[in-house]
Amino acid sequence: MSVYVPSHLRAARRMTAFILFVIGVSLTVGLYYVKTRAQSAKKEVRRLERLIDQEEASLRVLTAEIAYLESPERLMTLSETHLDLKPIDNENVISVSDIAIRFSLRGNDVESGVGE
């Protein structure tokens, strides 16, 4: 015994099944696309993290080099070797008011008649 189903209901069922099939395929394709994009984004993140780690290592090396180059002991030995500098004695230090007395300006010498 079979049940009679009108043709328009059969067509509606077929259309519904086809639409659901198309939706399923499009969701599958969309999910695949999102998955591949996420994987490529993860690869890019890993690549950038490696670059950041390399740059941080380079910065640590440069910081260590700067610390070595600016070390007071090294600078002192270089100045002793190449510049022959010595510490300042107290007798070589004068006050600001003594500067005018010891080192008079040329204009003062001319006005006072010393330069003539």
C-alpha positions as CSV (number, residue, x, y, z in Angstrom):
1,M,0.0,0.0,0.0
2,S,1.5,3.3,-1.0
3,V,0.6,6.8,-0.1
4,Y,-0.1,9.3,-2.7
5,V,2.0,12.4,-2.3
6,P,1.2,15.3,-4.6
7,S,3.9,16.4,-7.0
8,H,4.3,19.9,-5.6
9,L,5.1,18.4,-2.2
10,R,7.7,16.1,-3.8
11,A,9.2,19.1,-5.6
12,A,9.3,21.1,-2.3
13,R,11.0,18.2,-0.5
14,R,13.6,17.9,-3.3
15,M,14.2,21.7,-3.3
16,T,14.6,21.7,0.5
17,A,17.0,18.8,0.3
18,F,19.0,20.5,-2.4
19,I,19.1,23.8,-0.4
20,L,20.2,22.0,2.7
21,F,22.9,20.2,0.6
22,V,24.2,23.5,-0.8
23,I,24.2,25.0,2.7
24,G,26.2,22.0,4.0
25,V,28.7,22.2,1.2
26,S,29.1,26.0,1.7
27,L,29.6,25.6,5.4
28,T,32.2,22.9,4.8
29,V,34.1,25.1,2.3
30,G,33.8,28.1,4.7
31,L,35.1,26.0,7.6
32,Y,38.0,24.7,5.5
33,Y,38.8,28.3,4.5
34,V,38.8,29.6,8.1
35,K,40.9,26.7,9.2
36,T,43.6,27.3,6.6
37,R,43.6,31.0,7.4
38,A,44.0,30.3,11.1
39,Q,46.9,27.9,10.4
40,S,48.6,30.5,8.2
41,A,48.1,33.1,10.9
42,K,49.6,30.8,13.5
43,K,52.6,30.3,11.2
44,E,53.0,34.0,10.8
45,V,52.8,34.5,14.6
46,R,55.5,31.9,15.2
47,R,57.7,33.6,12.5
48,L,57.2,37.0,14.1
49,E,57.9,35.6,17.6
50,R,61.2,34.1,16.3
51,L,62.1,37.5,14.8
52,I,61.3,39.2,18.0
53,D,63.4,36.7,20.0
54,Q,66.3,37.3,17.6
55,E,66.0,41.1,17.9
56,E,65.9,40.8,21.7
57,A,69.0,38.7,21.7
58,S,70.7,41.2,19.5
59,L,69.7,44.0,21.9
60,R,71.1,42.1,24.8
61,V,74.4,41.6,22.9
62,L,74.5,45.3,22.1
63,T,73.7,46.3,25.7
64,A,76.5,44.1,26.9
65,E,78.9,45.7,24.4
66,I,77.9,49.2,25.4
67,A,78.3,48.3,29.1
68,Y,81.8,46.9,28.3
69,L,82.8,50.0,26.1
70,E,81.5,52.4,28.8
71,S,83.1,50.6,31.8
72,P,85.1,53.1,33.9
73,E,88.0,50.8,34.3
74,R,88.4,50.4,30.5
75,L,88.0,54.1,29.9
76,M,90.6,54.8,32.6
77,T,93.1,52.5,31.1
78,L,92.5,54.0,27.6
79,S,92.9,57.5,28.9
80,E,96.1,56.6,30.7
81,T,97.4,54.8,27.6
82,H,96.4,57.3,24.9
83,L,95.8,60.7,26.6
84,D,98.3,60.7,29.4
85,L,95.8,62.5,31.6
86,K,96.3,63.1,35.3
87,P,94.0,64.0,38.1
88,I,93.5,67.8,38.8
89,D,95.5,69.1,41.8
90,N,93.9,71.5,44.2
91,E,96.5,74.2,43.3
92,N,95.2,74.2,39.7
93,V,91.6,75.1,40.8
94,I,90.7,78.7,41.0
95,S,87.4,80.4,41.8
96,V,85.3,82.4,39.4
97,S,86.3,85.7,41.0
98,D,90.0,84.9,40.6
99,I,89.6,84.4,36.8
100,A,89.2,88.1,36.1
101,I,92.2,88.9,38.2
102,R,94.5,86.2,36.7
103,F,93.3,86.4,33.1
104,S,92.3,89.9,32.3
105,L,90.4,90.6,29.1
106,R,92.1,92.4,26.2
107,G,89.5,95.1,26.3
108,N,90.6,95.9,29.8
109,D,94.3,96.0,28.9
110,V,93.6,98.5,26.1
111,E,91.4,100.8,28.2
112,S,93.9,100.9,31.1
113,G,96.8,101.6,28.7
114,V,98.6,98.4,29.3
115,G,98.4,97.3,25.7
116,E,100.0,100.5,24.3
